[in-house]
Amino acid sequence: MTDVLNTYIKQVTRSRLGDIFSYKSRTTKRLIRCVLALTNEVSQSEIICNDALTAEVWFACVAPVIQGYWRSPVAERKKKEVIDAFYLTVINIIFNDVILGSKEFRESEPEARDALTDLAHADLDKRLKVRTNEYVDAMLEFFDRGKEANPLPKELIQALTRNLFDESDSRISNLRDGLAENPMRTDATMVAVAMIAAFANSMGG
């Protein structure tokens, strides 16, 4: 992470006295910390994490947290306030991590950066929503089917394998072979299990 991103994350997650009196503030920060913890866990995989796939890593980590919280028993009005604040913050985190450090942004003319920023935010927003729907549908299929039918979240593993892995990387074919032979040893399974845990934990409100 860049110094700018680290500074921004510290700013938006720092506990303040006012949090005691604001459900929105303290819950938004808690959800952001959940995303950051999941991102740190996913980042242990050298196969998944590379510059080209950074945005996809963020999407996989945001999706279970935001949708798990939406399914919590908290009053809908409160949930909407928290999710609106949370969503804006994580989009800014992803923008800082993925776009600001990109070659295209660094080399763009200063007068073009406002337009690039708007386009990047719109693109990230669209892609995050698509991925969130994809991952949540896969997790719900796993829950609906039940662990007894298949103890592994195969739909989620397949979605992660499509989205988080570089198809040109020779290690991917080895990973896919490993998925058939020993699923619990694959990186995709590790990420899937961590995502489901984050989804379940966020449902607590």
HELIX and SHEET records of a PDB file:
HELIX    1   1 ASP A    3  THR A   13  1                                  11    
HELIX    2   2 LEU A   17  PHE A   21  5                                   5    
HELIX    3   3 TYR A   23  VAL A   42  1                                  20    
HELIX    4   4 ASP A   51  LEU A   53  5                                   3    
HELIX    5   5 THR A   54  TRP A   70  1                                  17    
HELIX    6   6 GLU A   76  ILE A   94  1                                  19    
HELIX    7   7 PHE A   95  ILE A   99  3                                   5    
HELIX    8   8 LYS A  103  GLU A  107  1                                   5    
HELIX    9   9 PRO A  110  ALA A  112  5                                   3    
HELIX   10  10 ARG A  113  ARG A  145  1                                  33    
HELIX   11  11 LYS A  154  LEU A  164  1                                  11    
HELIX   12  12 SER A  170  GLU A  181  1                                  12    
HELIX   13  13 PRO A  183  ARG A  185  5                                   3    
HELIX   14  14 ASP A  187  SER A  202  1                                  16    
END                                                                             
